């Protein structure tokens, strides 16, 4: 039987990247005492007011068909949110989607196709390559170097551009590294994008989980407004990943053109979830602030403990719910260290290679576990690191 070429383009770009996570879940199901540090799923529940609002809306009959742009209440709430950053935002600049992932997929589908290329920092969030390849376009890597704190450099972006490039997919705050671009860095990157007439798609899902630095975005720069599209959601900010409520905000012409794509894919979301999202955006919900403080503190706890272990160099994040650790000093790759850690110490982490070549010597640890789990995980990670630095014949 014949299949569409998209199935070939996306082969090995899906769940295969999460093989360690799947293996850890199987071990846990069999009773192994696995400490799971793989995925970025908030470890707190959504605020009860959000659950109450979703239930109220459902019981009030808000479970019928919606429309392609989004329910008026949530569109208006998003207009209010982004007008705090740029005064010219209107309903025509907003499209609603079930989560950031769907928003990214639709946005990319509306911007590129076979023969085009998309620039994206490496390391990158694990699904980005699939989102790009699904359109038929190619990924062009821009190296994000540890010596620059994984901040994209305008010179590296300029050097990576090819004649086929149409879009820069930017992620700030960044997953997996927690890097947050400064306004000055974004201005320099934006100048490159203007010179080469590139769209900027900016994934800002960790916007509210920034620690001790200022959040900045190309969306807020009037000189970049006509070429910038923001995608985000309430998944991280409101600890509500399972509700799948996200959006894209960009130029009115772009949103008008993409609306038919969105309608063909989805023809609207769930009105009761839209009502909950509008409530979340319009009210003071403390969830993000509480998570931000917890993740900042946990990142410091990981960094302090692992910096004492042989062969390990933790890089403290500026935002988000992860910390990355360079394991090259152990003599192992990130992939080998992660598998050995699961098999020998029952700690599950993500290998950096799941996020690109530049992170191949790293592992990524989730900050979404309590302190006692962090302390035990650090003890086990340090034990493996200590064994790994010994001659191979002396390893336990």
C-alpha positions in Angstrom: 0.0 0.0 0.0 1.1 3.6 -0.6 1.5 6.3 2.0 1.9 10.1 1.8 5.4 11.3 2.0 4.8 13.1 5.3 4.9 9.7 7.0 8.5 9.3 5.8 9.5 12.8 6.6 8.3 12.4 10.2 9.6 8.9 10.7 11.7 8.8 13.9 10.7 12.4 14.8 7.9 11.5 17.1 7.8 9.4 20.3 11.2 7.8 19.5 12.9 10.9 21.0 11.2 10.0 24.3 12.4 6.4 24.5 14.0 6.8 27.9 10.8 8.4 29.3 8.8 5.4 27.9 11.3 2.9 29.4 11.1 4.6 32.7 7.3 4.4 32.8 7.5 0.7 32.1 10.0 0.2 34.9 7.7 2.2 37.3 4.8 0.0 36.3 6.8 -3.0 37.2 7.5 -1.5 40.7 11.0 0.0 40.2 11.7 3.0 42.4 12.3 5.3 39.4 12.8 9.1 39.9 11.3 10.6 36.8 12.9 13.8 35.6 12.0 13.6 32.0 9.0 15.7 31.0 7.9 19.3 31.7 4.6 18.6 33.3 3.8 20.9 36.2 3.6 19.2 39.6 0.8 21.3 40.9 -2.9 21.3 40.0 -4.6 24.1 38.1 -6.2 26.7 40.4 -9.6 25.4 41.5 -11.2 28.5 40.1 -10.3 27.4 36.6 -11.8 24.0 37.2 -14.9 25.6 38.6 -15.2 27.9 35.6 -14.8 25.0 33.2 -17.5 23.0 35.0 -19.8 26.1 35.2 -19.4 26.6 31.4 -20.1 23.0 30.6 -23.2 22.9 32.7 -24.4 26.1 31.2 -24.4 24.4 27.7 -21.0 25.7 26.5 -20.2 22.5 24.7 -21.5 23.2 21.2 -19.5 24.0 18.1 -17.3 27.0 18.2 -15.6 28.9 15.3 -12.2 28.9 13.7 -10.8 32.1 15.2 -11.8 31.3 18.8 -14.7 32.1 21.2 -15.2 35.9 21.5 -14.5 35.9 25.3 -11.1 34.3 25.0 -10.1 36.3 21.9 -11.0 39.5 23.7 -9.0 38.3 26.8 -6.0 37.7 24.5 -6.3 41.1 23.0 -6.2 42.6 26.5 -3.2 40.5 27.4 -1.1 41.5 24.4 -2.2 45.2 24.3 -0.3 45.5 27.6 2.7 44.8 25.4 1.7 46.5 22.1 -1.2 48.9 21.8 -2.2 48.0 18.2 -3.4 44.4 18.9 -7.0 43.7 17.9 -9.3 40.7 17.4 -7.9 40.3 13.8 -4.5 39.6 15.3 -5.6 36.5 17.3 -6.2 32.8 16.4 -7.0 30.2 19.1 -5.7 26.6 19.0 -5.7 23.5 21.2 -2.3 24.1 22.7 1.0 25.6 21.5 1.9 22.5 19.5 -1.1 22.8 17.3 -0.6 26.5 16.9 3.0 25.9 15.8 1.9 23.2 13.3 -0.7 25.5 11.8 1.5 28.6 11.7 4.4 26.7 10.1 2.0 25.2 7.6 0.9 28.7 6.6 4.4 30.0 6.1 6.6 27.4 4.5 6.4 24.4 2.1 8.7 22.1 0.1 11.7 24.0 -1.1 11.7 26.4 1.8 13.8 26.3 5.0 13.3 27.2 8.6 16.1 28.5 10.9 15.9 27.2 14.5 18.4 27.2 17.3 20.2 23.9 18.2 19.5 22.7 20.9 15.8 22.9 20.2 12.5 21.6 21.7 12.1 18.0 20.6 9.0 18.5 18.4 10.3 21.4 16.4 12.0 19.4 13.7 8.8 17.4 13.1 6.7 20.6 12.8 9.1 21.9 10.2 9.5 18.7 8.3 5.7 18.1 8.2 5.4 21.1 5.8 8.0 19.7 3.4 10.5 22.4 4.5 14.0 21.7 5.8 15.5 22.7 9.1 18.6 24.8 9.2 20.3 24.7 12.6 21.7 27.9 14.3 24.2 26.8 17.0 23.3 27.8 20.5 26.6 27.6 22.3 27.2 26.8 26.0 29.9 29.6 26.2 27.1 32.1 25.3 24.7 30.6 27.8 22.8 29.0 24.9 21.7 32.5 23.8 21.3 32.8 20.0 23.9 35.1 18.5 23.0 37.4 15.6 26.3 36.5 13.9 25.6 32.8 14.1 22.1 33.4 12.7 23.5 35.4 9.8 26.1 32.7 9.0 23.4 30.0 8.9 21.0 31.7 6.5 20.6 30.1 3.0 18.6 31.4 0.0 15.8 29.0 0.9 15.2 30.4 4.4 11.8 31.9 5.1 11.3 31.7 8.8 13.2 31.9 12.1 11.6 29.8 14.8 12.7 31.4 18.0 12.1 30.0 21.5 12.5 32.3 24.5 12.5 31.4 27.3 14.2 28.4 25.8 13.5 24.7 26.2 15.7 22.7 27.1 18.2 25.2 28.4 16.2 27.9 30.2 18.0 30.7 28.3 16.1 34.0 28.0 17.1 36.4 25.2 17.7 40.0 26.2 16.1 42.9 24.4 19.4 43.8 22.9 20.0 40.3 21.6 16.5 40.2 20.1 17.0 43.6 18.4 20.2 42.3 16.8 18.5 39.1 15.7 15.5 41.1 14.4 17.9 43.3 12.3 19.2 40.1 10.6 15.6 39.0 10.0 14.7 42.3 8.4 17.7 42.2 6.1 16.8 38.8 4.9 13.0 39.3 4.9 12.4 36.4 7.4 9.3 35.7 9.4 9.9 35.3 13.2 7.8 32.7 14.9 8.4 33.0 18.7 7.4 30.3 21.1 6.8 32.1 24.4 5.1 29.3 26.4 7.5 29.9 29.4 6.9 33.7 29.4 5.6 33.7 33.0 8.3 31.4 34.4 11.3 33.8 34.1 13.5 34.0 37.2 15.9 36.9 37.7 16.1 38.4 34.3 13.7 40.5 32.1 11.5 38.8 29.5 11.8 40.3 26.1 10.1 39.5 22.7 10.3 40.5 19.1 6.5 40.9 19.3 7.1 44.0 21.4 9.4 45.7 18.9 7.3 47.9 16.5 10.0 47.4 13.8 9.4 43.7 13.9 5.6 43.7 14.3 4.8 43.0 10.6 6.9 39.8 10.6 6.4 38.4 14.2 4.0 35.7 15.3 3.8 34.6 18.9 2.6 31.2 19.9 1.8 30.3 23.5 -0.8 28.6 25.8 -1.9 28.2 29.5 -0.2 24.8 29.7 2.8 26.0 31.7 1.7 29.3 33.1 -1.5 27.9 34.7 -0.4 24.2 35.1 -3.1 23.1 32.7 -1.4 21.1 29.9 -4.2 18.6 29.5 -6.7 21.3 28.7 -4.9 22.0 25.4 -5.6 25.7 25.2 -3.3 27.9 23.1 -3.1 30.6 20.5 -1.2 32.5 17.9 -1.0 36.3 17.8 0.4 38.0 14.7 -0.3 40.4 11.8 -3.9 40.6 10.8 -3.2 39.6 7.2 -1.4 36.5 8.3 -4.2 35.5 10.7 -6.8 36.0 7.9 -4.9 33.8 5.6 -4.3 31.2 8.3 -7.9 31.1 9.4 -9.0 28.8 6.6 -6.1 26.4 7.5 -7.2 26.4 11.1 -10.8 25.8 10.1 -9.9 22.9 7.9 -7.8 21.3 10.7 -10.1 22.0 13.7 -13.1 24.2 13.1 -12.9 25.5 16.6 -12.1 24.4 20.0 -14.2 23.6 23.1 -16.2 26.7 24.3 -16.0 25.6 28.0 -12.2 25.5 27.8 -12.2 28.8 26.1 -14.3 30.3 28.9 -11.8 28.8 31.4 -8.9 30.3 29.5 -10.5 33.7 29.3 -11.0 33.6 33.1 -7.3 32.5 33.6 -6.1 35.4 31.4 -8.3 38.1 33.0 -7.8 37.2 36.7 -4.9 37.2 39.1 -4.1 33.5 39.3 -1.1 32.7 41.6 0.0 29.5 40.0 2.8 30.9 37.8 4.3 32.9 40.6 4.3 29.8 42.9 5.9 27.6 40.2 8.4 30.2 39.3 9.7 30.4 42.8 9.7 26.6 43.2 11.6 26.0 40.0 14.1 28.8 40.7 14.8 27.2 44.1 14.9 23.6 42.8 17.3 24.6 39.9 19.7 26.1 42.5 19.4 22.9 44.6 20.3 20.7 41.6 23.1 23.0 40.6 24.7 23.2 44.1 24.6 19.4 44.6 25.7 18.3 41.1 28.5 20.9 40.8 30.2 18.8 43.6 30.0 15.6 41.6 33.0 14.5 39.5 32.6 15.1 35.7 29.4 17.1 35.9 28.8 20.8 35.1 25.3 22.1 35.7 24.2 25.2 33.8 21.7 27.2 35.8 18.6 28.2 33.8 17.2 31.7 33.6 13.6 30.4 33.3 11.4 27.4 32.8 11.2 24.0 34.5 14.5 22.3 33.4 18.2 22.4 34.1 20.8 21.0 31.8 24.0 19.3 32.9 27.2 18.8 30.9 28.3 15.2 31.5 31.2 15.2 29.1 33.7 15.2 32.0 32.6 11.6 32.8 33.8 10.4 29.5 30.2 9.5 28.4 27.9 11.1 25.9 24.6 12.5 27.2 22.8 9.6 25.6 25.0 6.9 27.2 24.9 8.6 30.6 21.1 8.9 30.5 20.6 5.2 29.7 23.2 4.2 32.3 21.5 6.4 34.8 18.1 4.7 34.2 19.5 1.2 34.2 21.9 1.5 37.1 20.4 4.1 39.3 16.7 4.2 38.3 16.7 7.9 37.5 15.1 9.0 34.3 16.4 12.1 32.5 16.3 13.3 28.9 19.5 12.9 26.9 20.6 16.1 25.2 20.7 14.4 21.9 16.9 14.4 21.9 17.2 18.2 21.5 19.9 18.5 18.9 23.6 18.1 18.2 24.8 21.0 20.3 23.3 19.3 23.4 24.8 15.9 22.8 27.1 16.1 25.8 24.3 17.2 28.1 21.3 15.7 30.0 18.1 17.6 30.8 16.5 17.3 34.2 12.9 18.4 35.0 12.4 20.6 38.1 8.9 19.3 38.7 9.7 17.1 41.6 9.9 17.8 45.4 13.1 18.5 47.3 13.5 15.0 48.7 13.3 13.5 45.2 15.9 16.1 44.0 18.2 15.2 46.8 17.9 11.4 46.1 18.3 11.9 42.4 21.4 14.0 42.9 22.9 11.3 45.1 22.3 8.7 42.4 23.5 10.9 39.6 26.7 11.7 41.5 27.2 7.9 42.2 27.1 7.1 38.5 29.3 10.1 37.7 31.9 8.9 40.2 31.9 5.3 38.8 32.1 6.7 35.3 35.4 8.5 35.9 37.1 5.3 37.0 38.8 3.0 34.6 36.3 0.8 32.9 37.4 -2.4 34.6 36.8 -0.9 38.1 33.2 0.2 37.5 30.8 -1.5 39.8 
